[in-house]
Structure formats: C-alpha cells, structure tokens
C-alpha cells in the first residue's frame, strides 16, 4: 500500500461502500467506514435465527445472488472467487405463473447467466473488504449530521448520539437514506446530509451554489443531479424466512420468480447454495413491491409490530402453498421488512449514472 495521503469517510457497508472503502485503502487512502448496523452487508446481509428446538438457521434475506455483465466487474468477481469469497450457484431456476398455476422455464436457467453467491453467506464479500488493511470499520454507529467546514476545507461527521466522529477530506455516501426525506419520516430528524434544501434554494435563486455547500466529484455542474437523488424511490419488500425438516422435492427449481401474483415476487432455496449447511431445508420468499407498499400504507414506516409481521408471513406462506404442490408446514417461519437500504432503487431512476461526494 502507498503512503497514506488523505482520510476519507465511507458511510454504508453494503457492497458499494465496502468495495469503495477497500479500493481507496489499496490506493493509499486512509478510510474510516461507518454503518449503523451490527455488521457489514446492507442488501447482502445474512440473518442468523434460532428455531424453537435450538437449531441455528442462516438466511440470505436480502439479495439472493448477483450476476455480472461488465468485464471490469467480472475481473473483480474472479479475484473474489480465487479468494473463496464467492462461488457460482449452479442450480435450477424458473418461474411460476399464478394465473395458470403452472411452473414454466424450469430447466437449464443457469446457462443464461452465471449467478454468484457469497460463501458461506452473501455478506462474506463485505466482511472481507471491510477488514482489509487501511479500512477502519465502525459498526453500530449511525451518522446524524454532515457539516462542511469551509475555512478548514474539511467535512465534519456527527453521530446520531451527538458524538463528534472526526474531520475528513472526503466523504463517500453509499446509503441514499442519508439524504432522503424517509430518514425524517422514520426518525423525526433532518437527513444527515441535509444539503438538498440548500441546493434547491440556490437553484431557485438562479445563482448556482458555492463550494462551501457541496463538492460533487469535483464538478459543481452536477448539483441538479443531486436534486434528483432526493426523489429516487426505494422499493420496499418483505422477506419471509422458512425452515423445513424435509427437502421440497416437488418444487422443480431452487430459484423461482412469480408472475401474476400480488403477493410474491420470488423465492429461493437457501440451503441449495454452495457453502451452506444442508441440515435443514431453508427458503426465503420476497414479496412484491406493491404488496409491501400496501402493508406500509396501513402500518406506517415505524418498525412493524409482531402482529403485522405474523399476518404478512401467513399471507406470503399461503401464496407459496398455492402452487398446488404438497409443501409441508415449516418448523420455522419469520417475516422481516426490508426498508433501510436492503431493497433496490427503482431502475428507471438510475440511468447508469454514478455519483460520489468528495
């Protein structure tokens, strides 16, 4: 590693934040990574549950796998594969049409594009990257406020508890929630990176904005693009984690997408992935965005109650059982709401653009 030349804060330890932190560190930048969660992963988190009989159950309740189309990204994934962090998930994938009540396209789906998973969990990649030399990772530490110190030419970060977390030459924000109005809806506090209002005010005055308010990748002309980030929706969903004593041998695929379902969007067999325990059959079901939005409209953005999660779990399970196959009752069932950055932004808003605060 080169001589350290600057200190940068990376906020968020999902795949983008973790890759960014490790890349900066390899290029001689001193990095401190912050995340409010207990550990790294973001959308690639793995959840550990204990059943009533004491069995440990691990679920990739966020992203079930990832694919690669960019040659540069493929070279990175190949390096991860050589380190044992990822493996190809060679299995059967298909679709179930809830209108015709039939499975379709359930053979040789892996031939279309390789599907990769972290080993032994989806969060394994982020775990490794967050602990590379030069990366100082701090978990259970949410960011409450970003401040630009004009006279010092530095960013100041303040924790949710009011603690001063340090001064930084640059900030990389990989979690959109830090600049989202949803942060206020959930916490009652202004977004940590409350620069949107300033940019809007400056734009409304037709006078641009000053560097003391924002640096965007060294190009101040990108200010209007930042305003667009304010309105990018996050598609919520619910994940249902299921444990079965016996394999679901009548389900013809280990990865399914659902069509014509108002409740389910996809399902995957967690225990069929490479590097996973096969002592029990474990499945994860994901709801549709529309279903999740309907539930949230009724229950609000606050943490869902046990009653709400139980109702959601039962409705998702019944939709899964509606495939018409003989599926036994699970010995373990738990629903989880994916809202805080574990769900994908709407694709129509991304337009292939990459932005970075520096």
C-alpha positions in Angstrom: 0.0 0.0 0.0 1.2 3.5 -0.8 1.8 6.2 1.8 -1.4 7.4 3.3 -2.3 10.8 1.7 -5.8 11.6 3.0 -8.6 10.5 5.3 -12.0 9.6 3.8 -15.2 8.6 5.5 -17.3 5.9 3.8 -20.9 5.7 5.0 -22.6 2.4 4.5 -21.1 -1.1 4.4 -23.1 -2.7 1.6 -21.4 -4.0 -1.5 -20.8 -0.5 -2.9 -19.5 1.0 0.3 -17.3 -2.0 1.0 -15.8 -2.1 -2.5 -15.2 1.7 -2.4 -13.5 1.5 1.0 -11.2 -1.4 0.1 -10.3 0.2 -3.3 -9.4 3.6 -1.6 -7.3 1.8 1.0 -5.4 -0.2 -1.6 -4.6 3.2 -3.2 -3.1 4.7 -0.1 -6.1 6.5 1.3 -6.9 6.2 5.0 -10.5 5.1 5.3 -13.0 5.0 8.2 -16.2 3.2 7.3 -19.4 3.9 9.3 -22.5 1.8 9.5 -25.4 1.9 11.9 -25.9 -1.9 11.6 -24.2 -4.5 13.7 -22.1 -5.7 10.8 -21.5 -5.3 7.1 -23.7 -6.4 4.2 -26.5 -3.9 3.5 -28.6 -5.5 0.8 -26.3 -8.5 1.0 -26.9 -9.2 4.7 -27.2 -12.6 6.2 -29.6 -13.2 9.1 -29.0 -15.7 11.9 -32.0 -17.2 13.6 -32.5 -19.8 16.3 -35.5 -22.2 16.0 -37.6 -23.3 19.0 -35.6 -26.5 19.2 -32.3 -24.7 19.3 -31.2 -25.1 15.6 -29.1 -22.3 14.1 -30.6 -21.1 10.8 -28.8 -18.8 8.4 -30.7 -16.9 5.7 -29.6 -14.5 2.9 -32.8 -12.4 3.4 -31.6 -9.6 1.1 -30.1 -10.2 -2.4 -30.2 -14.0 -3.1 -27.4 -13.8 -5.7 -25.9 -11.5 -8.2 -25.0 -11.6 -11.9 -22.2 -9.9 -13.8 -22.3 -8.3 -17.3 -19.4 -5.8 -17.1 -16.0 -7.2 -18.0 -14.2 -5.0 -15.4 -16.6 -6.1 -12.7 -16.1 -9.7 -13.8 -12.4 -9.5 -13.2 -13.1 -8.3 -9.6 -15.5 -11.1 -9.0 -13.0 -13.6 -10.5 -10.5 -12.3 -7.9 -13.1 -12.8 -5.1 -13.7 -16.3 -6.4 -10.0 -17.1 -6.2 -10.1 -16.0 -2.5 -13.0 -18.2 -1.8 -15.4 -15.3 -1.1 -17.8 -16.2 -3.9 -18.9 -19.2 -5.9 -21.2 -19.8 -8.8 -24.7 -21.1 -7.8 -25.2 -23.9 -10.3 -28.9 -24.9 -9.9 -32.3 -24.9 -11.5 -34.1 -21.6 -11.9 -37.6 -20.9 -13.3 -40.9 -19.2 -12.9 -44.4 -19.9 -11.6 -47.4 -18.3 -13.2 -50.1 -17.8 -10.5 -52.7 -17.3 -13.2 -52.3 -20.6 -15.0 -51.0 -22.3 -11.8 -48.0 -23.8 -13.7 -44.3 -23.8 -13.5 -42.5 -22.6 -16.6 -38.9 -22.4 -17.8 -37.5 -24.5 -15.0 -34.6 -26.2 -16.8 -31.1 -25.0 -17.5 -31.7 -21.5 -16.5 -28.2 -21.2 -15.1 -27.0 -21.3 -18.8 -28.4 -17.8 -19.4 -26.1 -16.0 -16.9 -23.9 -17.1 -14.1 -25.4 -16.5 -10.7 -22.9 -15.8 -7.9 -23.3 -16.0 -4.2 -21.1 -15.1 -1.3 -19.6 -18.0 0.6 -20.6 -19.0 3.2 -23.1 -16.1 3.1 -23.9 -13.2 0.9 -22.3 -10.9 3.4 -18.9 -12.7 3.2 -17.7 -10.3 0.5 -18.4 -7.2 2.5 -17.0 -8.8 5.7 -13.7 -9.4 3.9 -13.5 -6.0 2.2 -14.4 -4.1 5.4 -11.5 -5.6 7.2 -8.8 -5.1 4.6 -5.6 -3.2 5.7 -6.3 0.6 5.7 -10.0 0.2 6.4 -11.1 1.1 9.9 -14.7 -0.2 10.2 -17.0 1.1 12.9 -20.4 -0.6 13.3 -23.4 0.3 15.4 -22.5 3.9 14.6 -25.1 5.8 12.7 -24.4 9.2 11.2 -26.7 12.1 12.4 -25.2 15.0 10.5 -22.6 16.0 7.9 -21.1 19.5 8.1 -18.9 21.3 5.6 -16.2 23.4 7.3 -15.4 26.0 4.7 -12.4 27.5 6.4 -10.8 24.2 7.1 -11.8 22.6 3.8 -13.0 19.5 5.6 -16.1 17.5 6.3 -17.2 17.1 9.9 -19.3 14.0 10.8 -21.6 13.9 13.9 -23.1 10.6 15.2 -26.8 10.1 15.9 -25.9 10.4 19.6 -24.2 13.8 19.0 -20.7 12.4 19.2 -18.1 14.1 17.0 -16.7 11.4 14.7 -13.9 13.3 13.1 -12.9 15.5 10.2 -12.4 14.2 6.7 -11.0 15.3 3.4 -13.7 13.4 1.6 -17.0 11.6 2.2 -18.4 8.8 0.2 -22.1 8.2 0.9 -23.2 4.8 -0.3 -26.5 4.9 1.6 -29.2 7.0 -0.1 -31.1 7.3 3.2 -28.7 9.9 4.5 -30.1 12.4 2.0 -33.7 11.0 1.9 -36.8 12.5 3.3 -37.7 9.0 4.5 -35.0 9.5 7.2 -37.1 12.3 8.7 -40.3 10.2 8.4 -38.7 7.4 10.4 -36.6 9.3 12.9 -38.2 12.7 13.1 -34.8 14.3 12.4 -33.5 16.0 9.3 -31.5 13.9 6.9 -27.7 13.7 7.9 -26.7 15.1 4.6 -29.2 18.0 4.6 -27.8 19.7 1.5 -30.8 19.1 -0.8 -32.6 22.1 0.7 -29.6 24.3 0.2 -29.2 23.3 -3.4 -32.9 23.8 -4.1 -32.8 27.2 -2.6 -29.7 28.2 -4.6 -31.2 26.8 -7.8 -34.5 28.7 -7.2 -32.5 31.9 -6.9 -30.8 31.2 -10.2 -27.4 31.8 -8.7 -25.8 28.3 -8.6 -24.2 27.4 -5.3 -21.0 27.9 -3.5 -18.3 25.3 -3.0 -18.8 25.7 0.8 -22.1 23.9 0.4 -21.2 21.0 -1.7 -18.4 19.3 -3.7 -19.7 16.7 -6.2 -16.9 14.7 -7.8 -15.1 18.0 -8.5 -17.8 19.1 -10.9 -20.2 21.8 -9.5 -22.5 21.4 -12.5 -23.8 18.2 -11.0 -25.9 20.0 -8.4 -29.1 19.5 -10.4 -28.4 15.7 -10.4 -28.2 15.7 -6.7 -31.7 17.2 -6.5 -32.9 14.1 -8.5 -31.5 11.9 -5.8 -33.9 13.4 -3.3 -36.8 11.9 -5.2 -35.4 8.4 -6.0 -37.9 5.9 -4.5 -36.7 2.8 -2.6 -38.8 -0.2 -3.5 -39.7 -1.9 -0.2 -40.4 -5.6 0.2 -41.0 -8.2 2.9 -38.8 -11.3 3.3 -40.2 -14.5 4.7 -37.6 -16.9 6.1 -38.8 -20.6 6.2 -37.3 -23.7 7.6 -38.5 -27.2 6.6 -37.5 -30.6 8.0 -37.5 -32.2 4.6 -36.5 -31.1 1.1 -39.3 -29.6 -1.0 -38.6 -32.2 -3.7 -41.8 -31.4 -5.7 -40.7 -27.8 -6.3 -38.9 -28.2 -9.7 -36.4 -25.3 -9.1 -34.3 -23.8 -6.4 -34.8 -20.3 -7.6 -38.3 -19.0 -8.7 -39.8 -15.8 -9.9 -43.6 -15.4 -9.7 -45.8 -13.8 -12.3 -49.4 -12.7 -11.9 -49.0 -12.7 -8.1 -50.0 -9.7 -6.0 -48.0 -11.1 -3.0 -44.9 -12.9 -4.1 -42.1 -11.8 -6.5 -39.5 -14.5 -6.0 -38.4 -17.4 -3.8 -35.1 -19.2 -3.4 -33.8 -22.3 -1.6 -31.1 -21.0 0.7 -29.8 -24.5 1.6 -29.1 -25.3 -2.1 -26.4 -22.7 -2.4 -22.7 -23.6 -2.3 -21.1 -23.5 1.1 -24.4 -23.7 3.0 -25.5 -26.1 5.7 -27.9 -28.8 4.4 -29.0 -30.0 7.8 -32.4 -28.4 7.1 -34.2 -27.1 4.0 -34.4 -23.3 4.2 -36.2 -21.0 1.8 -36.6 -17.2 1.5 -39.6 -15.6 -0.1 -39.7 -12.0 -1.2 -42.9 -10.0 -1.6 -43.9 -7.8 -4.4 -43.2 -4.0 -4.0 -47.0 -3.3 -4.4 -47.8 -5.7 -1.5 -45.2 -4.2 0.7 -46.4 -0.6 -0.1 -50.0 -1.6 0.8 -48.9 -3.0 4.2 -46.7 0.1 4.9 -49.6 2.4 3.9 -51.7 0.7 6.7 -49.0 0.2 9.3 -46.7 3.2 8.7 -42.9 3.4 8.4 -42.3 2.6 12.0 -41.0 -0.8 13.0 -43.8 -3.3 12.2 -45.5 -5.0 15.1 -45.3 -8.7 15.7 -49.0 -8.9 14.7 -48.2 -7.2 11.3 -45.3 -9.4 10.6 -47.2 -12.5 11.6 -50.1 -11.5 9.2 -47.6 -10.8 6.4 -45.8 -14.1 7.0 -49.0 -16.1 6.8 -50.2 -14.4 3.6 -46.9 -14.9 1.9 -46.8 -18.6 3.0 -50.3 -19.2 1.7 -49.3 -17.8 -1.6 -46.4 -20.1 -1.7 -48.5 -23.1 -0.8 -50.9 -22.0 -3.6 -48.5 -23.5 -6.1 -50.6 -26.6 -5.7 -47.8 -28.8 -4.7 -47.6 -30.7 -1.5 -45.5 -28.5 0.7 -45.3 -29.3 4.4 -45.8 -26.7 7.2 -42.4 -25.2 8.1 -40.9 -25.7 11.6 -39.6 -22.1 11.4 -41.2 -19.0 9.9 -40.3 -15.4 10.4 -41.0 -12.3 8.3 -38.7 -9.3 8.0 -39.4 -5.9 6.4 -36.7 -4.7 4.0 -36.8 -1.0 4.2 -33.5 0.5 5.4 -31.4 0.2 2.2 -31.8 -3.5 1.7 -34.1 -3.1 -1.3 -33.2 -2.0 -4.7 -33.8 1.5 -6.0 -36.2 1.8 -9.0 -34.1 1.0 -12.1 -35.8 3.8 -14.1 -34.2 6.4 -12.0 -30.6 5.2 -12.1 -29.9 5.6 -15.8 -26.4 4.2 -15.3 -25.1 7.2 -13.5 -22.5 7.0 -10.8 -22.0 9.9 -8.3 -19.6 10.4 -5.5 -19.2 13.0 -2.8 -15.7 14.1 -2.3 
